[in-house]
Amino acid sequence: GYDAIDFYLWPLYSRSRRDEQITHTVLWPFMRYSPERELKFWPLYGQETAQDSDYRYALWPIWHRKRSESKDIDAVLPLYWYARSADAKSVSVIWPLVRYSRNEARQHVSWDAPWPLIRYAEGAYHERRFLPLYWEKDQGDKYRMRAYLWPLYREREMVSQDGAYSRRTNVLVLSGRSQSWNSDGLQTRSLTIWPFWHSEYSDGVTSWQIP
């Protein structure tokens, strides 16, 4: 993807050109310089500038700062993370254990405390998670899921864009029953008791496997 690349005793030094942009690299991947675009002394400091954004970091992956037309980010990891845009914001403390997100355009809000064990979400979709005791997620007519004592038991219902419907129940992840119907009403179903039994029915044909 580059127009030209020169190197001498690589990874000691290399020079690349793409269009009019020239990049110099010394002791790849630790030191990198591109006029008015990039300066990197990894992991101590780095700066990347594009037409609509400016990103800087120090003592990577600890300190981050990004400014762009779509989103601004400030972070001191793992203590703090704050991202915001015109209609959304997300805050995390002791990232990623405690998180709060809000999106006005989607009218959606969510909490994680501590992630991934406990989660609350409402708006674009509905979710309640108290692992391993209970977990539910609802996306209206597209997707519904319930789990109890996860991963002991989980049931899901899904509807695709072409109108196909499927329902699956899993016990201990690998065992369970599934049923599905396509837009023409054709049914497929299966039963798995892992590792002892698997049976499947599709388009009038039944098959089974044991063990």
N, C-alpha and C positions, 0 to 999 in steps of 0.2 A: 503493500500500500504506500510505500515511500517512493519518491522520485530518485533519491540517491542515498547510499549509506557507505561511509568509510569507517574503518576501525584499525587500531594499532594496538597490538598486544592485548586484544580483548580478553577480559572486561576492563582493562586499564583505561582505554579511551575509545570513544566512538562519536561519529558525527552523522546526523541524518537530516534530510531535507524533504519537506512535503510542501508543494507549491512554493511560496516564498518564505516559509517558516523553517528556520534552522535550529536544531537542538544538539547540544553538546552533552555528553555523558562521560563522567569520570568514575572509575571503580563502580561500574554498574552493579546494583541499582541504587547506590547510595547518594551520588551527586549528579544533578541534572540541571541544565540551564538552557532556556530558550528566551531570547530577547523579547521583553514586553509580554511574555506568556507564562513562563514557568521558571521557578527557582526552587531547588530541593537539596537539602542536606539531611537526608533521612537517617535516623528518626528524629533529629533535633528540630528541624524546621522545614516547612514547605509552603509554597505559594503557587496557585494556579489561577490564571486570569483568562477569561473568555469574553466574548462580545457582550454577554448579558449576565456574567457571574464572576465572583471573586471568592476563592476558597483558600483558607490558610490553616495550618496545623502546627503544633509544637509538641515536642516529646510524644510523638505519635505512639499509641492511639489515645493520649490523654486529652489534649486541648484541640478543639475544632471551632472554626468560625467560617460561615458561608453566607454570602449575600448574593441574591439573584432576583430576577424579576418575578419568579414564581414562589420562592421560599427563602426564608432566613433561618439559619441554624446557629446556636451557641451551645457548646458542650464542654464539660470537664468530666471525663469518664473515669470511673463509673459513678461519680457523685451526682451528676446533673446533666440533663439533656432538654433543650427547649427549641422547638421548631414551630414556625408560624408562617402563615400566608394570609392573603386577603380575607379568606373565609374559613380558615381552619387553624388550629393550634394543637400542639402535643407537648406535654411536660412529663419528664421522667426523673425520679429521684432514686439513687442507688440503682441506676440503669442495669438491666431492664426490669427489676423487681416491682417497682411501684410506678404506674403510668396512668396518665389522664389524657384523653384525646377528645377534641370537639370539632365537628365540621358543620358549619352553618348551612352550606349549600345542600348537603345531604340530610340535614337535621338529625345528625347522629352524634352520640356521646358514648364514651366507654371508659371504664376503670379497670385496672389490673392491680391487685394488691393482696398477696404477692403473685406476680406472673411466674409460671403459667397456672397456678393452682386455683386462684379465685379471679373471676372476671364478670363484669356487668356491662352490657351493651344494649342500647336502645336507639331506635331511629331507622337507619337504613336496613338494619336487621336486629333481631332480638336474640340475646344470648345471656345465659346464666351458667356459670361454671363454678363448682365447688368440688374439685377433684380430691380424692377418687370417688366421693359419694354420689355426686349428681352432676349432669351436664346436659343442657338443652340449647339448641340453636335453631332459629326459625327465620327463613327468608321468604315468607309468604307462600305463594303457590309453587316456588321453584325448589325449595329444599327445607326439610325438617329433620331434626336429629334429636334423639334422646339417649342418654347413657346412664346406667346405674352401676355403681361400684366398678367404674372403668378401670381396666379393659374387660371386666367380666361380662357385661351385657351392653349392647348398643343396637338401636334400631334407626333406620334412615328411610326417608321417602324423597324421591327426586323426580322432577319433571323437566325434560329437555325442551329446547326451542321448537323442535318438530312435533311436540305433543307426546313423546314416549314417556311412560311412567314406570318407575321401578321402586320396589320396597325390599329392603334388606335388613335382616336381623342377624347379628353376630354374637356368639358366645365364646369367650376367651379368644377373640380376634379371628381365629382360623376356622372355627366351626359356626354353622348357622344356616339360615334359609334365605333364599332370594326369589323374588318374582318380578317380572317386568312385562309390559305390554307396549307395543309400538303403536303408531297412529292408525294402523289398519286392524288393530285388535289382536295381532299375533302374540301369543304368550310364550314366555320362557321362564322356567323355574328350576331351581337346584336346591339340593340338600347336602350339607357337608358335616360329617362327624369326624373331624380330623384326629388321627391319621387312618381311621378304620373304614370310612365309607364316604363315597361321593356319588350322587346321582343327579342326572340332568335331563330335562325335557325341553325340546325345542322343535317347533314346526312338525309336530306329530311323531317325532323320533325320541325314544328314551334310551339313555345310556347310563351305565353305572361302573364304578371302579371300587375294588376292594383288594388289599387294604389301601 
